[in-house]
Each structure stands twice: as structure tokens, then as C-alpha cells.
């Protein structure tokens, strides 16, 4: 008896490491076949597999699976049919047939796989924003002046540039320890991020009407019940909710206007949860610093005024898709299969 994994390039365009991870896991448990389809291959699963009658476990990522396919697999016990935008959705009649046959039909959860990747990236953006790491990295490629820490005029002055001090005193800088970190969100990503900065010694508060009380305990964050109060004393402000109809624009212009001057804003989920025009205006006026992986316009035009600014750290929306996130995406279905 065999297991099989069928994957279409449409899937691997988003999850290029998932199929190999699943194949490695299943190969340790018994004979497993991994079939990668060509982009134009629209054959149903029953025509793709050799000896489909021997298959007991099946993952279909992006190929049609019909009732005829099910009839060709009398030994099939468990199956995953990717049902989001890749053309392999199980229709109602097929679902009834699977149930009648006693075939366990598993589904991908809708979230959770990239929580660690995005939250770690958010921490990295925070550190880079505090210490201006990307700016100085880029600057010393062509300009030796950052190596010169001499005070202006050679005379030391309070709060001014001195030996090995390269931070920008106009904005939140230095260590995470002791900073007032204020987070909009306490879910999968935000709670992890909160736990990271809390571990580093930050004073963390979070607001999230969608999260349960245990989320705040996991985060180590004080629960703030009123969003209007959250930005008022923020040194680091982190909107970290997914973008839905209920969260779009939830961080309003008034919230952003209420941020103290010099506050560092960190964005790693979706920019659309904020009033971006107000955020842009304050960043471009040197009132706020920004560390962002997501923007209102993607990709950012090369003439966008945010690019290359001294108070902006920017990356091209790549926080989530690590190899580990791919593996977690696959693991989210593998763990549903019966132990072997």
C-alpha cells in the first residue's frame, strides 16, 4: 500500500518547499510517491497516478479530483484536497461520497503557519529601526564618514554624537529594554512579537477586541481596553492585525496623530489597517520613524519618497514566506493524518 503527493506549480509558486517536506516525512513511514505536474497539466488525479488502486493516503495540491478518481482508489483511507484557488475543490457530491466511503477528508487551516516567521521579522525590523542598521550598512559602502564619531567641532556636548554613538536621537533609539511598546493585536503574530520584546525588557501593552484573555497572558502584555489610549505614550507602536473588513483602517488618522514625536512605527502584517496618508505625512515630516515590510502601494515606485530615508527601514513584503513557514503549512495537514 502506498502514499502519494501530487503538486501543481500553482501551489509551489506560493509554497515551494512544502511538497518536499511532506514527501520526506511520509517516506520515513513507507512507500511514497511525489508527482510534480507541468503547468498545463489538467488531468484528474485518477489519470496521473500509476496503480491508483494501491493508494491509501493522498495529498492533492492543485489537481482535479473527481468521483471517478475516488472509484479508482478502493483502498483510499485519507485525503487532502487543496480547496483554495487551485481548482481541486471537492464538490458537495464528492464530499458525500468520501463520507459514505469512510474516507477521512482533511483541510488546511487558514492561518498559523507563518506566525513565527512574521513575528521574528517584526522584531528584526524593530531592532533595525532603533539602531539604523540598514542605513549605516548601506552608507559605509560608498561613504567613510559614518566611521567618524567625533563631535561637531571636536568638542563633546550632552546628547550629541560621540564615540560609537550612531543612533538618531530625534527618534526612539537604543535598546528594546525599557521601551514602551504598544501593540494593536494579540493574535498569532502579535502575541509572539509581544513575548519577544517583553523578554528583552520592554513595557508591553496590547489592544485586541478579537483576542481571548489567554492571548494576552501568552504575550506577557498588559491588556489595554481602549484603543484611543494605546498610542498616547508609545515609543514603539506596532499595528499587527490581519487585514479584514473589520480591521481595515482600524488605526485611524487620529490614532497616528496622537503618537508622540519620535515614535518608531513597525508594520509587518498589512498597511491597510492604518490610515497610511497620515502615517506617511508624519514620517516624511520627521515626526515619526518607520520600519515596514508592508506598504499602501506594492511594489513601492522607485521614486516613492519613503525609499532611502534616514528614518525609514523598508523591506519588500517578505516577512512570512520562510522555509520554516512552508514546512508549517505542510505540517498543518500532515498532523491530521492517522499515526503510522
Secondary structure, DSSP 8 states (H G I E B T S, - for coil): -EEEEEE-HHHHTT-TTHHHHHHHHHHTTS-EEEEE--TT----HHHHSSSGGGEEEEEEESS---HHHHHT-TT--EEEE--SSSS----HHHHHHHHHHT-EEE---SS-TTHHHHHHHHHHHHHHHHHTHHHHHHHTTT-GGGG----GGG---TTS--TT--S-TTSS-S-STT-EEEEE--SHHHHHHHHHHHHTT-EEEEE-TTS-HHHHHHHT-EE-S-HHHHTTT-SEEEE-----TTTTT-B-HHHHHTS-TT-EEEE-S-GGGB-HHHHHHHHHTTSSEEEES--SSSS--TT-TTTT-TTEEE--S-SS--HHHHHHHHHHHHTTS---
